[in-house]
Amino acid sequence: MDVEIRDRKHRRYRRVDRVAALIWFVIVVLAVISLIVD
């Protein structure tokens, strides 16, 4: 039972981590574009 809860939590965290990585990627791309444009 404990393992099941931990696994569920792990899955949720992985999804959030992917979203955070995507957001960071967008921020970096925007920063690079602004540098190139400037």
C-alpha positions as CSV (number, residue, x, y, z in Angstrom):
1,M,0.0,0.0,0.0
2,D,2.8,2.4,0.9
3,V,4.6,1.6,-2.4
4,E,1.4,2.2,-4.3
5,I,1.0,5.7,-2.8
6,R,4.6,6.5,-3.4
7,D,4.3,5.4,-7.1
8,R,1.3,7.5,-7.6
9,K,3.0,10.5,-6.1
10,H,6.1,9.8,-8.3
11,R,4.0,9.8,-11.4
12,R,2.4,13.1,-10.5
13,Y,5.7,14.7,-9.8
14,R,7.1,13.4,-13.1
15,R,4.3,15.1,-15.0
16,V,4.9,18.4,-13.1
17,D,8.6,18.1,-13.8
18,R,7.9,17.7,-17.5
19,V,5.7,20.8,-17.5
20,A,8.4,22.8,-15.6
21,A,11.0,21.7,-18.1
22,L,8.8,22.8,-21.0
23,I,8.3,26.2,-19.3
24,W,12.0,26.7,-18.8
25,F,12.7,25.7,-22.4
26,V,10.2,28.4,-23.6
27,I,11.8,31.0,-21.4
28,V,15.3,30.2,-22.7
29,V,14.1,30.3,-26.3
30,L,12.4,33.6,-25.7
31,A,15.6,35.0,-24.1
32,V,17.8,33.8,-27.0
33,I,15.3,35.3,-29.5
34,S,15.3,38.6,-27.7
35,L,19.1,38.7,-27.6
36,I,19.3,38.0,-31.3
37,V,16.7,40.6,-32.2
38,D,18.3,43.2,-29.9
